[in-house]
Amino acid sequence: MEPISSLSREWISYFIRGASGTETVEIALTAPGVEPTEADWNTAEWNPTSATAHGAVARFLFGPGGTVARSEGTYQTWVRIAAPPQLPVLPAGLIDVI
């Protein structure tokens, strides 16, 4: 993923294999290598046109006025899907904010 300006507001998307796109989905951003705590989770959403037989695209609006904003640095992104009885927590990659 290309670096993102801390001044930018844009969608960050992740394809989630096996998701139907109807589950509750959340995202968290932490320091690299740090697992999220309950307080780190934020509501995300599914891209409404992304569901396929293989999965769906979860997304959140990053930046000022979005779901989550961060200052310059590198952050680990996590995605959590509520699909009872399962509750997978997936490391989704790093975001470099400049």
N, C-alpha and C positions, 0 to 999 in steps of 0.2 A: 504494500500500500504506500502511496506517495505521502510525504509529510503534509500535514494540514496546518494552516495558519490559525493561531489562537483567536484571530479576528473573524474567521470564516464561520458560516453556518451552513452545514451540508449534511446530507444523508450518509450514514455509514451502514453498509449492508453486509450480511453474512448468510450464505446458503446453509440451511440446516437439513441434513439428510434425514429422511423419515418423518419430518414434520408435515402436518396436514395444512398448517396455516390457520388453524382455528384455536389452537392452544393459547393459553396465557404465556406471554414471552416477556422476559426482563433482561436488562443488560447491566453490567457493572464495569467500572474502570478502576484498576488498582495499580500500584507500583508493580513492575515486572517481577514475577515469581511469588507474588503475594496473593493468597486466596481471598475472595471477597467475604465480608461479614454481611449479616442481614441488612445493616444500615447502608451498604453500598449499592443495593439493587434499585434500579429505576425502570419504570414502565417503558417497554418497547412496543413495536407493532409489526405486523406482517405486511410486506408489500402486497397489495390486494390482487395483483395480476401475476404473482410469482408461483403459486402452488402448482406442482406437477405430481406425477405418480412417484417421483423420487424424493420430493421434499419441498420446502418453501424458503423464501428469503425473509429473514428477520431484519429489521432496520430500526435505527434511532437517529434523531436529529441532533448532531453534534455542533456545539458552538454557542456563542452568546444568544440567548433567547430560545435555545433548543432544549432538548431533554437533559443534556449534560454538557457543561463547558469546563475546560481545563486550561491552566496556564502552560507555558512551554515545558516540555519534558516528554518522556516516553511512558506510555501506559499500556498495561495488559487489559484486553477486553475479554469479558466473560459473557456468555449467553446462558440463561436458565429458562427451561421450558417446563410448564406445569402440564403434565400428561398423566394424571393419576392412573395407576399407583406410582408411576415413575416421576422423577424430578431431576432430569439430567442437568448438570452444570458443565458447560463446555468452554474450554479456553479457546478464544476465537482469533487471537493474534495480537500484534502490537500496533499501537498508533503513536506516531511521532508528531508532536505538536510543536510548531516553531513560531 
